Amino acid sequence: MATGIFHKNFPQVDELQKKVDETDYIIGLDLHKKTTAITVVDINKPDKPVFQRKRLKNIELAEVLRHFPGKKVIVAEAAYGWFPLRRMLCIMENVTFVLFDPRKTSAWIKTSGIKNDRIDSEVLSYACLKGGLPALAVYMPGEQCRDKFKLVILRDRLVGQRTQVKNQLKAIDRDYGINPYTGEVADLSGEVAFMQGLLKKQLGNLNKRVKDVETKMTKTGRKDPVIALLRSIPHIGPITAFALRNKMENTQRFQSAKHLCSYFGFGIRQKQSGDGNITGKLTKRGNTLIRKLLMQGSQGLRSNYPDYVELYFPGLAKPEQMKNFKHANKVAVATARKNLTFVYRTWKTGEMFDINTYREKREEMLKDPRRLKSEEADADLRTVDPEYTLGSNAGLTV
């Protein structure tokens, strides 16, 4: 979180800042299920809010906003209820909607020593007014990408449920299957037989649901050229490509491939003081589901195509080193990060990834020992740019 406070979160932040500079009112909203806390600040008279309510009914919010003519910047936290709010604001004119990272704004709110809904909305307003927007604003996905990514989340949850059912069936088989000491099969009691039948039926239903979701994802992404590009990368399958396409939405919101890697948690924790520089484990920020999908693909690549991994990291993925399980996992993390850099460059250039072309360029580059050393260090995840270690999302104007 710390680096995000002092650096711009996305390249388009200057456009949003211009909207704030040209606005008439900055309105902070603390959203809840039935009510909203609101603070309205006139940008020409910023010393004191011109309007505040601690418990404004949600159904009355649109009418209150219409009482303030001119351009308005509305700020809310990227938490409960922001998506219905954006839908409502889309039908209003001269409105720019900005979402703030709730983890970062909570640090600002704690400095007041008091935590209540009115102060929350007031902090949002003044954080935006006093130049906090570049560091606090987060990206708002489009409605289509948001809905499609929910398919990925649904599939992941169904697969998790399916795994639990399989484990329960394995436990029954372990206790009531073939006895390893006598070779006999125990007779199932009525209760155990009932549980086993119920679990098998549930497993069949979950298998069907998972297949239905995957079929829907395949049909939805069949005509998407970006998904076709991403699938050209080794071990980026249809599910991972679909998830990345709809989670990233575009590459313009990322400043570089390193920024994208840190956004999904493949940056390194770093503590520096004077001449001391301590690097730790991965930050693991960002979407855990994307990281899991990438790691599954990189583990498959490591197992099925070890020559590819050795091509990526000739100094790190030597066969004798890969016999060490811990080292092999380390290489799998580096491979997942490498695939993210391929995703960024492939998407940005619009060219299919070709492993043979990559091999030729790689052999040319590695003729220089200095470049080889640099590549090995990068593969070892020890040269991550600190500016993007905890990179955040971007923003959107309604």
C-alpha positions as a printed Julia matrix, in Angstrom:
398×3 Matrix{Float64}:
   0.0     0.0     0.0
   2.82    2.39    0.84
   4.23    2.83   -2.67
   0.75    3.4    -4.06
   0.34    6.45   -1.82
   3.26    8.27   -3.42
   2.88    7.34   -7.09
   0.21    7.65   -9.74
  -1.89    4.55   -9.98
  -2.55    4.66  -13.72
  -1.49    6.65  -16.79
  -4.92    8.24  -17.33
  -5.0     9.81  -13.86
  -4.23   13.27  -15.28
  -7.52   13.21  -17.2
  -9.46   12.47  -14.03
  -7.56   15.18  -12.18
  -8.62   17.69  -14.85
 -12.23   16.72  -14.21
 -11.71   17.49  -10.52
 -10.05   20.84  -11.29
 -12.95   21.89  -13.53
 -15.77   20.7   -11.3
 -18.14   22.8    -9.18
 -18.78   20.29   -6.41
 -16.94   17.33   -4.93
 -19.34   14.91   -3.25
 -18.17   12.15   -0.91
 -20.49    9.19   -0.33
 -20.21    6.49    2.33
 -22.46    3.73    1.01
 -24.63    1.36    3.04
 -27.53   -0.98    2.38
 -30.38    1.44    3.16
 -28.71    4.79    3.78
 -25.81    6.88    2.51
 -23.67    9.42    4.35
 -23.04   12.41    2.08
 -20.7    15.42    2.19
 -20.88   18.11   -0.49
 -17.94   20.52   -0.86
 -18.12   23.62   -3.08
 -14.73   23.8    -4.77
 -14.87   27.63   -4.64
 -15.59   27.6    -0.88
 -13.73   24.51    0.33
 -13.28   25.49    3.98
 -16.61   24.04    5.08
 -19.03   21.55    3.47
 -22.14   23.15    2.03
 -24.24   20.07    2.75
 -23.91   17.03    5.02
 -26.18   14.18    6.05
 -25.26   11.15    8.12
 -28.32    9.05    7.26
 -29.7     9.93    3.85
 -32.07    7.31    2.44
 -30.68    5.75   -0.74
 -33.93    6.36   -2.61
 -33.54   10.12   -1.95
 -29.92   10.41   -3.11
 -30.66   11.22   -6.78
 -33.02   14.05   -5.8
 -30.43   15.56   -3.43
 -27.73   15.46   -6.11
 -29.97   17.39   -8.49
 -30.05   20.29   -6.0
 -26.42   21.02   -6.88
 -26.24   22.3   -10.48
 -23.11   22.25  -12.59
 -20.3    19.73  -12.81
 -19.98   17.21  -10.0
 -17.28   14.72   -9.01
 -18.75   11.94   -6.86
 -16.34    9.87   -4.77
 -17.12    6.56   -3.06
 -15.17    3.6    -1.76
 -14.85    0.49   -3.92
 -16.93   -1.51   -1.47
 -20.59   -2.27   -0.85
 -23.13   -0.95   -3.36
 -20.99    1.02   -5.81
 -22.2    -0.79   -8.94
 -25.92    0.11   -8.55
 -24.81    3.65   -7.73
 -22.88    3.9   -10.99
 -25.93    2.72  -12.91
 -27.96    5.48  -11.33
 -25.32    8.13  -12.06
 -25.12    7.11  -15.73
 -28.47    8.8   -16.38
 -27.32   12.08  -14.8
 -25.44   14.8   -16.69
 -22.11   16.41  -15.79
 -21.16   13.68  -13.32
 -17.75   12.07  -12.92
 -17.77    9.02  -10.68
 -14.52    7.99   -8.96
 -13.85    4.96   -6.77
 -11.24    5.02   -3.99
  -9.32    2.05   -2.62
 -10.94    1.3     0.78
  -7.65   -0.04    2.22
  -5.87    3.21    1.55
  -8.68    5.58    2.52
  -9.06    3.77    5.85
  -5.5     4.9     6.67
  -6.52    8.51    6.01
  -9.66    8.14    8.1
  -7.78    6.71   11.09
  -5.68    9.87   11.35
  -8.75   11.79   12.58
  -8.99    9.54   15.65
 -12.76    9.26   15.15
 -14.53    6.82   12.84
 -18.12    7.42   11.8
 -20.08    7.61    8.54
 -20.08   11.41    8.36
 -16.3    11.58    8.75
 -15.88    8.82    6.17
 -17.76   10.8     3.54
 -15.95   14.0     4.5
 -12.52   12.38    4.19
 -13.43   11.09    0.73
 -14.38   14.61   -0.39
 -11.31   16.36    0.96
  -8.89   13.59   -0.06
 -10.08   14.16   -3.63
  -9.95   17.96   -3.25
  -6.45   18.01   -1.75
  -4.74   15.93   -4.43
  -5.3    12.4    -3.18
  -7.06   11.21   -6.33
  -3.95   10.0    -8.24
  -2.96    7.67   -5.41
  -6.39    6.53   -4.21
  -8.55    6.07   -7.33
  -9.09    2.5    -8.53
 -10.26    1.08  -11.81
 -13.95    0.5   -12.43
 -14.53   -2.4   -14.83
 -17.07   -2.12  -17.6
 -20.37   -3.87  -17.02
 -19.74   -6.57  -19.63
 -16.27   -7.48  -18.34
 -17.52   -7.45  -14.76
 -20.35   -9.86  -15.59
 -18.06  -12.17  -17.56
 -15.48  -12.34  -14.79
 -18.25  -13.38  -12.41
 -18.49  -16.53  -14.53
 -14.85  -17.26  -13.66
 -15.59  -16.73   -9.96
 -18.67  -18.99  -10.17
 -16.67  -21.76  -11.83
 -13.95  -21.52   -9.17
 -16.51  -21.84   -6.37
 -18.23  -24.79   -8.04
 -14.87  -26.52   -8.51
 -14.14  -25.92   -4.82
 -17.46  -27.5    -3.84
 -16.77  -30.41   -6.17
 -13.39  -30.98   -4.51
 -15.02  -31.06   -1.08
 -17.54  -33.68   -2.25
 -14.76  -35.79   -3.78
 -12.83  -35.65   -0.52
 -15.9   -36.78    1.41
 -16.35  -39.73   -0.95
 -12.66  -40.62   -0.56
 -13.09  -40.57    3.22
 -16.01  -43.02    2.97
 -14.02  -45.26    0.64
 -11.05  -45.15    3.02
 -13.15  -46.23    6.01
 -15.56  -48.61    4.3
 -13.73  -49.73    1.15
 -11.26  -52.61    0.83
  -9.63  -53.28    4.18
  -5.84  -52.98    3.61
  -5.18  -55.5     6.42
  -7.67  -58.25    5.5
  -8.55  -57.51    1.87
 -12.26  -57.7     2.71
 -14.91  -55.15    1.76
 -17.02  -53.98    4.69
 -20.8   -54.02    4.48
 -22.2   -50.48    4.36
 -24.75  -49.52    6.94
 -27.94  -47.79    5.82
 -26.64  -44.4     6.97
 -23.32  -44.71    5.13
 -25.0   -45.99    1.95
 -27.42  -43.06    2.09
 -24.55  -40.54    2.47
 -22.57  -42.15   -0.34
 -25.53  -42.06   -2.73
 -26.31  -38.45   -1.85
 -22.69  -37.38   -2.37
 -22.45  -39.17   -5.73
 -25.62  -37.44   -6.88
 -24.26  -34.08   -5.74
 -20.97  -34.77   -7.53
 -22.84  -35.46  -10.77
 -24.79  -32.18  -10.41
 -21.61  -30.2    -9.73
 -19.84  -31.77  -12.73
 -22.75  -30.71  -14.93
 -22.76  -27.16  -13.54
 -19.02  -26.77  -14.02
 -19.33  -28.01  -17.59
 -22.24  -25.63  -18.26
 -20.23  -22.65  -16.99
 -17.18  -23.63  -19.05
 -19.37  -24.05  -22.15
 -20.82  -20.58  -21.59
 -17.32  -19.11  -21.19
 -16.17  -20.85  -24.38
 -19.14  -19.56  -26.41
 -18.77  -16.04  -24.99
 -15.04  -15.83  -25.74
 -15.09  -17.63  -29.1
 -15.25  -14.42  -31.16
 -12.95  -12.37  -28.92
  -9.63  -11.75  -30.75
  -7.84  -10.92  -27.49
  -8.59  -14.36  -26.02
  -7.23  -15.96  -29.2
  -4.03  -13.92  -28.77
  -3.6   -14.93  -25.15
  -4.19  -18.6   -25.9
  -1.15  -18.58  -28.19
   1.03  -18.32  -25.05
   2.16  -21.76  -23.78
  -0.15  -23.11  -21.06
  -2.48  -20.12  -21.09
  -5.66  -22.12  -21.6
  -9.2   -20.97  -22.43
 -10.22  -20.4   -18.8
  -7.08  -18.43  -17.87
  -7.29  -16.4   -21.1
 -10.96  -15.64  -20.47
 -10.22  -14.58  -16.88
  -7.28  -12.34  -17.84
  -9.22  -10.75  -20.7
 -12.09   -9.72  -18.48
 -10.1    -8.83  -15.37
  -7.59   -6.63  -17.19
 -10.11   -5.29  -19.74
  -7.34   -3.31  -21.52
  -3.58   -2.78  -21.35
  -3.71    1.03  -21.35
  -4.38    1.08  -17.61
  -0.97   -0.51  -16.94
   2.22    1.47  -17.34
   4.39   -1.55  -18.15
   4.63   -5.32  -17.93
   6.19   -4.93  -14.46
   3.19   -2.88  -13.38
   0.87   -5.66  -14.55
   2.9    -8.29  -12.68
   2.84   -6.29   -9.45
  -0.9    -5.64   -9.9
  -1.52   -9.38   -9.68
   0.82   -9.83   -6.72
   4.04  -10.97   -8.4
   6.07   -8.1    -6.93
   8.56   -8.5    -4.1
   8.27   -7.07   -0.61
  11.14   -4.68   -0.04
  12.55   -2.94    3.02
  15.35   -0.45    2.47
  17.23    1.84    4.82
  20.54    3.45    3.93
  22.8     0.81    2.44
  20.59   -2.01    3.68
  18.15   -3.59    1.27
  16.01   -6.53    2.38
  13.82   -8.34   -0.15
  11.14  -10.69    1.08
   8.38  -12.86   -0.31
   5.79  -12.03   -2.95
   3.38   -9.24   -2.08
   0.42  -11.42   -3.17
  -1.67   -8.31   -3.75
  -4.45   -8.27   -6.29
  -6.75  -11.02   -7.46
  -5.94  -14.41   -5.91
  -7.96  -16.32   -8.52
  -5.84  -14.98  -11.39
  -2.68  -15.93   -9.52
  -4.02  -19.43   -8.92
  -4.88  -19.92  -12.61
  -1.45  -18.66  -13.69
   0.29  -20.93  -11.19
  -1.69  -23.95  -12.37
  -0.59  -23.23  -15.93
   3.06  -22.68  -14.97
   3.15  -25.94  -12.98
   1.79  -27.75  -16.05
   4.38  -26.04  -18.24
   7.14  -27.02  -15.83
   6.04  -30.65  -15.85
   5.18  -31.12  -19.53
   7.55  -28.73  -21.3
  10.74  -28.44  -19.2
  12.64  -27.32  -22.3
  10.45  -24.17  -22.44
  11.23  -23.36  -18.82
  14.93  -23.86  -19.44
  14.61  -21.56  -22.46
  13.01  -18.86  -20.31
  15.52  -19.17  -17.47
  18.7   -20.94  -18.65
  20.58  -20.12  -15.46
  17.74  -20.85  -13.07
  16.01  -23.95  -14.49
  18.85  -26.39  -14.94
  17.71  -30.06  -14.74
  19.84  -30.84  -11.68
  18.38  -27.82   -9.85
  14.8   -28.73  -10.75
  15.08  -31.95   -8.74
  14.78  -29.77   -5.66
  11.02  -29.41   -5.05
  11.35  -26.02   -3.37
  13.5   -24.68   -6.19
  11.07  -26.06   -8.79
   8.21  -24.18   -7.13
  10.3   -21.04   -7.21
  10.8   -21.5   -10.95
   7.04  -22.06  -11.36
   6.38  -18.66   -9.76
   8.93  -17.06  -12.08
   7.26  -18.79  -15.05
   3.83  -17.47  -14.03
   5.28  -13.98  -13.88
   6.97  -14.5   -17.24
   3.63  -15.52  -18.76
   2.13  -12.27  -17.49
   4.82  -10.29  -19.34
   3.95  -12.31  -22.47
   0.27  -11.46  -21.91
   1.06   -7.76  -21.73
   3.26   -7.66  -24.83
   1.1   -10.0   -26.91
  -2.06   -8.04  -26.13
  -0.4    -4.68  -26.68
   1.24   -5.57  -30.01
  -1.69   -7.65  -31.29
   0.68  -10.38  -32.53
   0.37  -14.08  -31.74
   3.06  -15.48  -29.49
   5.39  -17.83  -31.36
   7.78  -19.92  -29.29
  10.19  -20.44  -32.22
  10.52  -16.71  -32.85
  11.02  -16.18  -29.13
  13.72  -18.89  -29.09
  15.65  -17.2   -31.92
  15.53  -13.79  -30.25
  16.44  -15.35  -26.93
  19.52  -17.08  -28.34
  20.69  -13.83  -29.88
  20.21  -11.93  -26.66
  21.88  -14.51  -24.45
  25.1   -14.3   -26.43
  25.84  -11.28  -24.24
  26.79  -12.6   -20.72
  25.76   -9.31  -19.09
  22.24   -9.57  -20.46
  22.07  -13.21  -19.39
  22.95  -12.22  -15.83
  20.27   -9.52  -15.88
  17.67  -11.96  -17.17
  18.5   -14.5   -14.49
  18.12  -11.86  -11.82
  14.77  -10.82  -13.25
  13.63  -14.45  -13.38
  14.62  -14.77   -9.73
  12.19  -11.92   -8.98
  14.87   -9.74   -7.38
  14.82   -6.71   -9.69
  11.17   -5.67   -9.47
  10.77   -1.92   -9.84
   9.81   -0.66   -6.33
   7.52    1.96   -7.87
   5.2    -0.74   -9.14
   5.61   -3.33   -6.38
   2.12   -2.6    -5.11
   0.58   -1.16   -8.25
  -3.1    -0.27   -8.05
  -5.94    0.0   -10.51
  -7.17    2.83  -12.67
 -10.28    5.01  -12.83
 -13.26    5.63  -15.1
 -15.5     8.57  -15.94
 -19.22    7.94  -16.26
